[in-house]
Amino acid sequence: MSEQTPKTTGNGFDLNQPTIIALLYLSSFVVGITGIIGVILAFVWKGDGPEEWEVSHFEFHIRTFVIGLIASIVGGILMLVLIGFFILAATALWVIIRTIVAMLKAQNREALADPKTLWI
C-alpha cells in the first residue's frame, strides 16, 4: 500500500473532509444552517469508503451534532424556568471544544481514540 501525501494549501492547513465538517459546525454559530450541512456531509462521506482515521471523525461529528441538538432542544424548553440559558451555554461550549479538538486531530490525520465518548 502506497503512502498518500496530505493535500495542503500554501499555509500548511490540511482541508480534509473531517476538517470541512468541523469548520461547518463552527460557522453554524454565526450562520446557523451550516451545522446541518456538516452532519449531512458526515453521513455521505462515511459511506464513501473513507480512510481508517476518518471513520472515527465522521462518527464523532455525527454524535456531536445529535447530542448537541438534543441538549439544545432541552435547553430551549427549560428557558421557561431560566435554567435553559445555562444548558444552552454549556452545550455551545461543549460543541465548540469537541469540534476544535477533532479539527486539530484531523490536521494531523490522527484517529480519535473513542468517538463514542461524551468527552474529548
TAFEN-V691348 format. One record per pair of residues at least 24 apart in sequence whose C-alpha atoms are under 10 Angstrom apart, sorted by the first residue. I is the first residue (numbers start at 0). J is the second residue. If there is no record, write none. Layout:
I;J  I;J
//
This chain:
5;106  5;107  5;108  7;106  11;106  12;106  12;107  13;102  13;105  13;106  13;107  13;108  14;102  14;105  14;106  15;53  15;102  15;105  15;106  15;108  16;40  16;41  16;44  16;45  16;49  16;53  16;56  16;57  16;105  17;41  17;44  17;52  17;53  17;54  17;55  17;56  17;57  17;59  17;60  17;98  17;101  17;102  17;104  17;105  17;106  17;108  18;56  18;98  18;99  18;101  18;102  18;103  18;104  18;105  18;106  18;108  19;102  19;105  20;56  20;57  20;60  20;61  20;98  20;101  20;102  21;56  21;60  21;94  21;95  21;97  21;98  21;99  21;100  21;101  21;102  21;103  21;105  22;98  22;99  22;102  23;98  24;60  24;63  24;64  24;94  24;95  24;98  24;99  25;91  25;94  25;95  25;96  25;98  25;99  28;91  28;95  34;64  35;64  37;61  37;64  38;62  38;63  38;64  38;65  50;108  50;110  51;108  51;109  51;110  52;104  52;105  52;108  52;109  52;110  52;111  52;112  53;105  53;108  53;109  53;110  53;111  54;110  54;111  54;114  55;101  55;109  55;110  55;111  55;112  55;113  55;114  55;115  56;98  56;101  56;102  56;104  56;105  56;108  56;109  56;110  56;111  56;112  56;113  56;114  57;101  57;111  57;114  58;111  58;113  58;114  58;115  59;97  59;98  59;101  59;111  59;113  59;114  59;115  59;116  59;117  59;119  60;94  60;97  60;98  60;101  60;114  61;114  61;115  62;114  62;115  62;116  62;117  63;93  63;94  63;95  63;97  63;98  63;114  63;115  63;116  63;117  63;118  64;94  64;98  66;90  66;94  66;117  67;91  67;93  67;94  68;94  93;117  93;118  93;119
//
